[in-house]
Amino acid sequence: MRDWWQDLTDLVLPAECGGCGRPRAVLCARCRGALSGAGPCRVRPVPEPAGLPPVHAAARYADEVRATLLAHKERGALALSRPLGEALADAVRAGLRAARTPCAGDGGPSAGPRPVLLVPVPSARRAVRARGHDPARRIAYAAAGELRRSGVPVRVLSALRQRRDVADQSGLGSRQRLANLAGALTVTRGCERLLSAGRVVLVDDLMTTGASLAEAARAVRGRAWAPAPDPDPGSGSSISGPAFVYRGETGERRGEQRNGPVQQRAGRRSGRPSGTAGAEGAEGITDVMCAAVVAASPDAFEISRN
């Protein structure tokens, strides 16, 4: 009831633009341009987590885009899910094109019988309760609607769940995050066969370090995980392995609180290089085609590596 009433209120009486605060607009033309006007790009965090699939982002996480995502996520401006979903849909299309996967409605041949499966990175249960919604999942449904309207056979599959609490990542370095977040996600029971029946695209609202997407890819691939190496001596961290967890969460950093090193056992069995994306791994292990996000850290756009 709360979500329904908020949706209705935001659609009928938008108080202000989610990006710049201009009155009487869900998202003004200027902020829409910042969100999706430049077109999606391939992004790479530095350092790049092991097992991270190719990621495309619609916009840089700054200024109006940052304000829009926070308004949707933290302030419950639910009407923003539609323009955010449109931006995410563009990033999904770019990822599928880069993976050379046929995408109906995009000038290529028919996508065939295997649907595209948008698998959102799940929020922590306590964050969903506090916010009253799961931002990434809501945006994923909006993106799926946009993709279907252009002829792409797509569905949202909420196949991932957190199997343990994780630490607040603010202030942790990349190696500490690996130790903290290893093995935090798992596939929901009954979804394994559904995942193998489609082309998996991981989706989230934001990527900063790539930690949550890498951990989501590990869980979907069904590969074993091992504890990360201890942080560098003198780093001041007491985190030595994935068993060290504590409660607490920073709202804006929710999206980067799940990651773990990938044990490339399945990759070795299949003969593929580690981290290589494909429709399906060895022995029926599901792999990830690509990942797509609404926004990524500006630094991730500036790195160009062949």
Helices and strands as residue ranges (DSSP letters): H 2-12, H 29-36, E 41-43, E 55-60, H 63-74, G 78-80, H 81-98, E 116-120, H 125-131, H 135-149, E 154-156, E 160-162, H 174-181, E 185-187, H 192-196, E 199-207, H 211-221, G 251-256, H 265-270, G 282-284, E 290-296, H 298-302
